Amino acid sequence: MTKYTGYIGTYTKQQSKGVYQFTLDTEKKALSDVKVAAELGNPTYVTVSDDGKNLYAVTKDGDNGGLTAFSIHGETGGLTELNRQTRAGSPPCHVSVDHQKSTVVTANYHSTEVVSYLTNEDGSLHPAVSVIENEGSGPHERQEKPHMHFAGFTPDEKYVVAVDLGTDRVTSYAVDNGKLTEVQVFTAKPGSGPRHLTFHPNKKFAYVMTELSSEVLVLRYDENDGSFTQQQSIPTLPEDFKETNDGSAIHISSDGRFVYAGNRGHNSLAVYKVDQDSGQLTFIEWTSTEGNWPRDFVLDPSEDFLIATNQKSNTMTLFERDQATGKLSLIQSDVSVPEPVCVKFLG
């Protein structure tokens, strides 16, 4: 396949209308055809089901926040809304769906909640099964209360892992028919502000990006009990960079050889090589995202390319990726898209 469809979650505070879609042509090495796929309030994070039939978007609906389920049109990639589940309060900031498309989970930065939903056969959503409110705080000025920033499944999907920027905690919940029960808590360095997490494909390691301290934490994962233990911490910034930086997203190549971490402020992607035995990281290089405030990025299905979204400059940037070295080469910058946050591919 030479053409892939991607989706962009956005803020709708200025010009954006909602969820956008675009095309990556791997033969021409170009992004094109950016257009509105669904009009929706603040769908900052989206995710696509493994079977490619559904997209889930976090949603602001008046004074309510929650989740909207869409079906994906097979030929065009177009979106048709199935239903939405919302409740009073702010929208979530992250959404994940399991491989079977039976359970969907969200994390809410403002309301401190982790919420789980069961789905119908067509991918539409039942009302929430679990609503877990979190408590606590941290030493940083932005840690006045919990700020849940990520909720996703462990590789075996026995657990949901929630990452809390506000209390420096990574919590594992056992999943039983969508219902979540807390079983383990890993606590990071006080004030580090863990934000997002990705698992190594060997299922033994996880990598956590911290927003406040701009580090990647290498954690060993125990699938027997859902616990984590830290193996390494490595900075995402040059030592001499003293300006404001917020760590953003973190992703790993599917061969488990390279980890990429986003810096908002330094406006770069940090690239690391993975030791397959220890899981530990060795820094390779920084690559400019050619824009302001890279909120997220994604590897395309071929993993020959990487696309970054620059929220404050309203742009996407396309890189070619060397699968042998992990390094990125700029192909296309200044692709216009309003208020982009997250980017995902179909396929």
Residue, then its C-alpha position, 0 to 999 in steps of 0.5 A: m500500500t502506498k497511501y494511508t489515511g490518518y486522523i488528527g485530534t485538535y483543540t477547537k478554541q480558535q479555527s478548528k472544527g473537530v477531527y481532521q483526516f489526511t493522506l500520506d502518500t509513501e511513494k510521493k513522500a507527501l502529506s495532502d488532502v487535510k480536511v474535516a472528518a467530523e465536527l466535534g468540540n475539543p476532540t484533542y485525542v483520538t484512537v482507532s480500533d485494531d480492526g480499522k472500523n471505529l474511531y473514538a474521540v474525546t469530546k466537549d459537548g456544551d458543559n459536558g465532557g466524554l467520548t464519541a464513537f464513530s464508524i470508519h468508512g472503509e473506502t474513504g476513511g470518512l467518519t459517521e457518528l454512532n453515539r456519545q457518552t458524556r457527563a457534566g464536567s470537562p472532556p478527557c484528554h486521552v482515550s485507548v481501546d483494547h484489541q478486541k474493541s470491547t473496552v474503551v478507557t479515558a483519562n481526564y486531566h481536569s476532573t482527576e477521573v479514569v473512566s471505562y466503557l464497554t462497547n456494542e458489536d458495532g463499536s458504539l458505547h455503553p454508559a460508563v462501567s467504572v468512574i475512578e476519582n483520584e486524590g493527592s498532589g505533588p510538590h510542583e506548582r502544577q501538581e495541586k491535584p491529580h491530573m490524569h494524562f494517559a490511560g491504556f492497556t498493558p500488552d496482555e490487557k489484564y490491566v489498565v495503566a493510568v499515568d497521573l501528572g499531578t501526583d507522580r503516580v502510575t497506577s495499574y488497574a485489573v480489568d474485569n468486563g470493563k470494571l477497573t480495580e486498583v492493584q498496583v501503584f508506581t511512584a516516580k520522582p516527586g515533581s517529575g510529572p509523568r505524562h504518557l507511557t508506551f510498552h516495549p513489544n517484548k512486554k517486559f519494559a515500559y517507557v514513561m515521558t515526564e512532562l515537568s522534568s523532561e525525562v524518559l523513565v525506563l520501567r520493568y513491567d511484571e505481568n504477573d501482578g501489574s507492577f513496575t520498577q524503575q531501571q533508568s532515567i534519561p533526560t530528553l533535553p540538552e544540558d544547556f537548554k534552560e528555557t521552558n519545556d514540557g515533555s509531550a508524547i512518547h512512542i516506540s518502533s514496533d521492532g522495539r529498537f527505537v524510542y521517540a520522545g517529544n519536547r514542547g519548548h525545545n520543539s524537538l523529538a529526542v531519539y533513543k536506541v533500546d538495549q533489547d536485554s535491559g530495556q535501557l536507552t542510549f541517546i542518539e539525536w535531537t530532531s527539530t519538529e520545524g514548528n512550535w509546541p510538538r504535542d504528539f507524533v506517530l509512526d506511519p503503518s510502514e514505519d518508514f515515516l514519522i508525522a509530528t503535530n505542532q499545536k501552536s504553529n498549526t502545522m504538521t511535519l513529515f519525516e522519513r525514518d531510517q529503520a536501521t539507525g532510527k534517525l529522522s530526515l525532514i521531508q515536508s513541513d508547514v502542512s497546515v492543520p488548525e490546533p493539532v494535538c494527536v495524530k493516528f493512522l488507519g491501518 
